[in-house]
Each structure stands twice: as C-alpha cells, then as structure tokens.
Amino acid sequence: MIHSIDLADHRMVAMSRTTLAALRTILFRDAGPSAAGALQEAGYAGGEAVYQSFREWLRKQGKAAPEDLEVGEFQRKASTYFREAGWGSITVGSMGEALATVDSADWGESEPGAGLDQPGCHITTGLFADFFGRLSDVPLAVLEVECRSAGHERCRFLLGNADVMRFVYDEMEKGRSYTDAVSAVA
C-alpha cells in the first residue's frame, strides 16, 4: 500500500519543477558558474530533512530504519519515496566496487530540452551527498555525469568517496568518458 507524504509533517514544501528550472537559470545568469556550488550547498543543507522524512515515511509503513533494510528493499522504498515526494523515480546500482549509481529517467530537477552544456541537477547533487552519506561509513561525494537537461535520456549520479570522485572528475576534465574513468579506478 502506498503512503502519501504529508509535506508539512515532514518539514518540506511543494515546489513546481518550473520554479526549480527558473531558480537555476536566474542564479546562473546573475552569479555565473558559482551558482552550481550555491545550489549544491542548498541541496546538502536540505539533505538531513529529506533523510528524516524518509525515515518517518518508512516508520509509518511499519518498516525498518533505512540502514536496516535489505539492499533490494531499500532501493524499492527509496524509489517510491522520491517519486511520491515529487522528485521522480530512482534506480540505485553500482559501477565496480568503488562507486554507486543513482539513475532516473524522470528526475524532477532536470529540464529536458534546456540544452545545457553540463549536467544541471546541482540541488540533487548536494541532496544525494547528504542523504546517501548518512547510510555510508564515509562521507560521500556525488557527481552528475548524465542529465536530461543536457540532452541525455536519464540523469545519472555517481556516488563515492572524495578521492575516487576527484579522480573521476579530473579524468573527465582531461576528456576521458566517465565510464573509462571509473574503469581506471583501482
């Protein structure tokens, strides 16, 4: 049975996807490239509330805390939760031993047709770093490597420790694909 999320009880508000897209556009227009960092920080700041909302949502369904769920059940519940919260559905996976992936073909922060040169789900990048970091033994860094706003079929986020993510990012800056960079991670 699906349980709706009471946004007020979960210390969250509804915001249209158009508002998110406009916020990104305006910030980049007025602040330039530093807007990405500001949006990531904002997402990270909200991560705790989203994680606590997820915990409460699970509790109301009689489910275990997120950290106590089996991997498959966690993936299903997280996808349902994010969809019900208006963000979109997710699939959690992995690339090798060092990286987790979060994929979404309907992610709410993305704006298909926006024609961005780079992935644009900056709020989500920060949000996922906090949210999934609470389930990890180490702080996580997140890098969006595919984005519907940049013409991809899905949004794909890579999650890993800071050193691994820095390596992947640096290799991509040199022109290497993210899949090749991930393959080079020892």
Secondary structure, 3 states (H helix, E strand, C coil): CCCCCCCCCCCCCCCCHHHHHHHHHHHHHHHCCHHHHHHHHHHHHHHHHHHHHHHHHHHHCCCCCHHHCCHHHHHHHHHHHHHHCCCCCCEEEEECCCEEEEEECCCCCCCCCCCCCCCCCHHHHHHHHHHHHCCCCCCCEEEEEECHHHCCCCEEEEEECHHHHHHHHHHHHCCCCHHHHHHCCC
